[in-house]
Amino acid sequence: MLDINYIRENKERVKKSIEARKAQVDLDKILELDDKRRDLIKKVDEKRAVRNAFPKEKPDQSQLEHMQKLKQEIDELEPQLKEIEEEYEKLMYQVPNILMDEVPIGDVSSNKIIKTEGEPAKFSFKVRDHIELGKMLDIIDFDRGVKVGGYRSYYLKNEGARLHWAILNFALDYVSQKGFQVVVPPIVNKGFALLGGGQFPWGEEDTYKLGDDEYLVGTAEIPLMAMHADETFNKSDLPKKYVALTPCFRTEIGSYGKDTKGLYRVHEFYKVEQVILCEADEKESLGFFEDLLDNAEGILQELGFPYQVVCVSSQDMSKKGALQYDIETWMPGRDAYGETHSNSIVFDFQTRRLKIRYKDEEGNIKHAHALNNTAIASPRILIAILENFQQEDGSVKIPEVLQKYTGFSEITPK
């Protein structure tokens, strides 16, 4: 959430970000409601102050009548204020974050490649995709997955299941050794966590709802952020660095027709997520943004994958992000790069919603800055492993860094 005072003072910049994202937000309506809200708050506070100034003991008849009249007026104003505040708050939650200057303006075609690492392997045989390899190796079963779990469901089995856990545990170890605290958060979250984390209102259709106020989260970022809701730290407590390995759930309602085959886009998956809370300093935040990116790149380099880093465009990035870099890993079966990681700097957009603050050396209360990054997600990353390290006979070599986790160095056809 943006500060309303910032919106007033930087209306054109906010409007420019809204237009660049193709977001539907009535900024003038928000400012109009804020004017009414402030006016009503002032009136209610003034009347309460007058009422409270009357003597508490033995007021005369005139004072009693005046107090009763004030109470009546306050009782009439408070429902008006509540109604306006609810409408105002609802609209404020729809305002996206301010875009940094680096963000390309446009749709997905405007995404900008800023870095490429490694060369895609050249195969002397016809490349198989992960679907064909999964059947040959007897490690993926889509038919039974759909039978039991429905569309976009799957079973990982045998060495495929072991490989899945190997890559996740490798990534968790890699990040935790960088000084990140390992957390196992709840994945059933209350609505305030998703609203505060910026998954709502924009991602509601992509979220599984369990009860009146219970949801399955699509990323550990949500509970890791909400963990410190309504808390105020000392500056010396920051930065806070967390990493979590959790299941994730997404309905993928808005993606029908995209990547419908295989493991690329599924309803259930596991992810190692990195989250940082730091002081409200743009230079420091950008430094941590690079650190998170380095962690994700380091994992891919250890695995031996070709990849590219992409600066995501205004319409393709999340509404909460100020700047987003995606990492796309080479997938021979697609003959293209596929998104495997996302790295975002959010500044105080989430922490304002969640009221996560800290006290600086002068005693000033500030909202912390927040960042998040996908260290690894599986089974999508299994596509890259199976396809990049396949052999002519259909066997797949296991990257050396994973072998201590898997207990085997290759998977052979059954």
Protein Blocks (a to p, Z undefined) as FASTA:
>chain_A
ZZfklmmmmmmmmmmmmmmnopacdfklmmmmmmmmmmmmmmmmmmmmmmmmpcfbhpaf
klmmmmmmmmmmmmmmmmmmmmmmmmmmmmmmmpccdddfklccddfklpccfbdedjad
ddfbdcddfklmmmmnopacfklmmmmnoghiacdehjlmmmmmmmmmmmmmmmmmnopa
cddddfbdcfklmmmnomamklmmmpccfblmbccdfbfklmmmmmmgoiacdfklpccd
dddddddddeklmmgoiakgcjlbcfbdcdddddddddddfklmmmmmmmmmmmmmmmmm
mnopacddddddfklmcfkbmbdcddddddfklopacdfbdcddekjmmmmmnopacddf
kopacddddddddfbdcfklmmmmmmmmccfkopacddfklmmmnopabdcdZZ
